[in-house]
Amino acid sequence: MIRINLLPFRAARKRENIKRQIGIYICTVLIVIAVALIYSQRLFDRLSNLKDEETKVKKELAGYKKELDEIKNLERKIKEIKTKLNVIKNLEKGKTGPVLLLSDVADAVPKDKLWLDSLKESKGTLTLKGTAMDNETVALFMKNLEKKEHITTVDLKSATSRDIKAYRLKVSDFVLDCKTYAFQKKAPPKKKKK
C-alpha cells in the first residue's frame, strides 16, 4: 500500500485558508475605514456648510438689529407723540369747554325778557346774576339751562323784586348757582385708623 503524506497539503490548505481570512479581514477593515472616512468627510462638509450658514444668519441678524433699533426708536417716538396728542386733546377740551358753556347759557336766555349782569365760574360751579321781567321768566331760564348738555343742575339762590320808577316797571333780580360739566364732588375725608 502506498502511503501518501497529506500533511504538507493540509498545511498548505491551512495557510491558504488563513491568508484568505486575513485578506477578508483586511478588506473588511479597509471597507469600514473607507466608510468611516466618507461618513466623516460628509459630516465635516455638512458642519462647514452649517457654519457658513450660521455666519450668514448672524450677518442678517446684525442687519435686522439696526432695523429693530430703528423700530424701537419709532415706537418710543409714537408713544411720546400719543401722550402729546392726549395732552393737546385735553387742552382743547378744556379750552372749548368754557366756550360751549357760554353758548349754552346764551341759548337758554329768553330774548328781550332777561339780562345777565355777571357770570362767574369756579371749580365747576357757575354763578349767574341778572335781571328778568318777572319770576316766570326766571323759571323759564332755569328750565332752559337744565336742558343744556354742559349744565347738570340749576339752583335758585335768590330772587328779589324791585321797581324801576323811571320806567314804571317792576323787575326781578336773581342769583342762580349751576353745576357744570367740570364739577366734581369732594371725596369724603378718610378716617384715621386707631
Helices and strands as residue ranges (DSSP letters): H 7-108, E 114-122, E 125-132, H 135-146, E 151-164, E 169-180
